[in-house]
Amino acid sequence: MCGIVGLFLKDKSLEPQLGQMLTGMLITMTDRGPDSAGIAIYGTDADDQWKLTVQSANPDADFEGLDAALGKACGTAVKMTRKDTHAVLEMAADKIDAARAALKRLRPEVRVMSAGDTIEIYKEVGLPKDVAARFELAKMSGTHGIGHTRMATESAVTTMGAHPFSTGADQCLVHNGSLSNHNSLRRQLAHEGIITETQNDTEVGAAYLTWKMREGATLGEALESSLSDLDGFFTFVVGTKDGFGVVRDPIACKPAVMAETDQYVAFGSEYRALVNLPGIEDARVWEPEPATVYFWNH
């Protein structure tokens, strides 16, 4: 099953309401995915500062003094903002790789959810409304965001198995469907130096797009390539620092609906996820065509 929601804002005046609108959309999709939920928020560009969003099953122990320890190990100032089982670590952009390496030594149980200039990813096991409340998602602002409610079918119900998946800087992907060639593709990506951390086929889809963009493709071109390189049935909603993309496989058996106004572009697995958005009664509403890439950017 699974439920997907996405919101790409054109109107900057709506940015303080992004989290609130996405939270309502996410909770509406609970019936499609009650076992875990996650959301990717693209917030304010912090110039030369980057964010590393991390998660721990034992946050009280693992986050105690983590900012100071990482700062000492990497030779830079680190600001930490804790949000329940997650924490956002802000530091100089050129220290991110060193921080990730130091994190494995200093706190081996801590997992990286996302890294980038603007992205923050929060995901946990539990009902979407409970996950949203734990991270106070409704209070978050930003330019665009993507959410997912999961009904696990191909792997265990765990935090790491929840969506979104991020395998590149400021990139994320959520997925409804099933890929049949993810194991062979996982091996191919490993040869290219792109390692996945879970058995979830969605992470392979995210890693595939990261690889294609690393090789010079735009997000739109990478999504086009996925139609021939990925086997199975899928609806992908993808985010980058300044972009938002949607693609469905050629069969398009998974439900999807989109809406666009002068203020936003919205995606939902079902129309009911969109009904409370401002101006929805005047929006252009349509079902995304099979094997067709839709893409918007700022």
N, C-alpha and C positions, 0 to 999 in steps of 0.2 A: 504493500500500500504506500505509505509515506505521504507526507504533505509538504509542499514547497510554497513559500511566499517570497516576494521580492519587491522592492520599492526603490526607484531611481528618481530623485527629485530634480526637477528643472527650476523650480521656484525656491530661491535661497531663503525666503521668509518661512518656509516649512521645515527647514533643517532642525530647529529645536524640537519639533514634533516627530522626528523620524522614529525614534525608539518607541514612542507611544503608539504610533500607527502600526508599526511592525509587530509590536506585542499583541495588539488586538487581532491582527491577521494570523499570527502564529497560533494563538489560543483557539481560534476558530477551526484550525486544522487538527485539533487534538484527536478527533475520531479516526483520522488517517494515520496517526502515529503517536500512540500514548506512552511508549516506553522510554523515550529520550528526546531531547530537543536541543537545538543550537541556533546561534545567530551570529552573523558577521556584520559588524558596523564599520563603515568608512567615515572617520571623523575628520578633525581639523589637521591640515598639513602643518607639521611642526618644524619646517625648514630642515636644519641639519640634525634634528633629533629623530630617532627611529624608536619603534615600539616592539617589544618582545612580550607576547601574551603567553603566560605559562599556567599550568594546572598541576595540582597535587592532591592525592588522596589523603594526605596528612599535612594540610596547609599550616597549622599552628607551628609544627616543628620545622617544616621545610622552608617556610617564608621568613622565619625568625632570622633577622640579620642578613638576609639574602642580598639586599641592595648593597650593603657595605662589603660583603664578601666578593661579590661580582665586581664592584668598583675597584677593590684592591687588586684583584686578579687581572683586570683589564686596563688598569691605569686610567680610569675615567669616572666621572660622577654618574651615579645611577639613581634615578628616582623610581620608587616603587609605590604603586597604588593597588591595594588588595581589594578584591571583590569576591567574597566567599571562598570557593576552592580555586579561584583564579587570581592572578596578579599581573598587572601591566608594568613592565620594566622599561623606562625611557632612558636612552643614552645616546651618545654620538653615533651617527650612522655608520661610521667606519669601525666601530667596536662591536657590531652585532655578531659577526662570525666568531670573534674571540670570546664573546659572552656565551654563545651557544656551546663552544668547546669547554669553557670553564664550568658551565652549568652541569655538564655530564660528570665532571670530577667532583664538584662541590655538593650537588644535590642530584644524585643519579635517578631518583624516583620522580623528579619533576619532569613534566612533559611540555614541549612547546606546542602551542595551539596555532600561533601565527607570528609572522614577523613582517615588518614593513613600515612605511612612512605614516600611514593613516589607519590601517586595518587593526581591528581587535576582534577576536573570536572567543565566544563563551558557549560552552556546551556541557551538558551533564545528563545523567540518567534521571528519569522522573517525568511526571506530567508536564506538558509545556507551560501551564500556568505557574507551576511551582518553580520550574527552571527560570522563567522570566522574573519571578519575584525575588529569587535568590540573588540574581545579578542586577536587579533594579533596571532592567532593560528599558522600561518605559521612560526613564529619566535621561536616556542617552540621546545625543544629537549627532547629526552627520549629514552627508550628502547622498548616500545610498546604503542599502543593506539587504541581506538575504537571510532567510530563516528556513528551518527544516524541522519537521516532526517525524520521528522514525517509528516504523513498525518493523523490527528486525526479522529478516527472512534468511539471510545468507551468512550471518556471523553473530557473535554473542552480543548481548545488551551490555555495553560498557561505554564509558566516557570516550575512549579513543575510537570506538566504533560509531559514535554519533557523528552527524554532519553539522556544520560544513567541514570540508577538508581543505587544508592549505599546504601546498607543496612548493610555492614560490613566493617571492616578496610581493605583498599586497594582492595576492591572488587567492581566490577561494572558489569552491564548487560544491553544489548540492545536486542530488540525483534521485530520481524516482524511476525504478526499473531494475534491470539486471543485465550485466555484461557477461557474455559467454567466453570471451577470449582474454579475460583479465590476467590469468596466470601466465600465459605466454607473453603477453604485453609487459607484465611485471618483470620478467626475466630480461626482455629487450631493454627496458628502461634502466635496469640495474647495470647493464653493459654500458649505458650512456652516463652512468654516474648519478642517476636519480633513484634514490632508495625510498621505498614505502615502508611504513612502520606497522601497518595492520594488514589483516586479511580481507578487508573490506574492498569490494570491487570499485566503489566510488573513489577511493583514494587513488586507485590506478588511473581512473578517468582524469582526476585532477593532475596527477603527475604527467600524464600524456600531454595535456594542454601546456603545462609548464615547459616540457621538453620542446614542443613545437614553437613556443614563443621564444625560448632560449635560442633556437635555431634561426630566428628572425621573422617568424610569422606574427601577424597581428592576432588579436583575440578572434576576430571574425574569420581570418584564414585558418586558425587552429580549429575552430568549431566546424568549418567546412571540411577539413581533413578528417575530423572524427567520424563523419558520416560514412567514409569508406574504410577507415582503419579499425573502428570499433564494431564488434559483433554483439547483437543482442537487441534489447529494446530499452530506450532511455529518454528521459527528459532531463536536460542539463540547464541549470541556471548558474551563471558564472559572474564573478566580480573581479575587477582589477581596480587599481587606484582611481582611475577616472572613467571606468567603463562598466557596462552591464550587458550581458549577453544571454540569449535563450536559443536552444536548439532541441528539436525532437527527432527521433530516428525516423526512417522512411515509413514504418508501419504506424507509428504514433498511437499506440494503444493506451498510453497513459493519459489521463485527463489533464487539460491545461487551458487556462483562459488568461487573456491580457487586456489591459485597459490603458488608454493614453489620453491625457488632457494637456493643457498648456502648462500645468503645474507638475506633472509626474508621469512616469510609466510604472505600471504595477503588474505583477504576475501572481497568480494563485492556482493551485491545483483544482480548486473549485471556485465558482463565482462568489459564493457566500463569504470567502475570505476578503473580498473587495468591497462589500456592500456599505461599509461604514467610512470609506474614504471620502474626503471632501470633493464635491463636484462629480461623484461617480455617475449620477443620473444623466450628466451631459457628456460623459466620456465616450470615446470610440472603443467599443468592446469587441474582441474577436478571439477565435481559437487559433493559436499558432499553427501554420501549415506544416505538414510533415517535411522532413529533410530541407528545412528552410532556416537560415540563420537570421536572427534579429539582434541588433546591436545598437546601443546608444552610448555616447560618451560626452563628458563635459569639455 
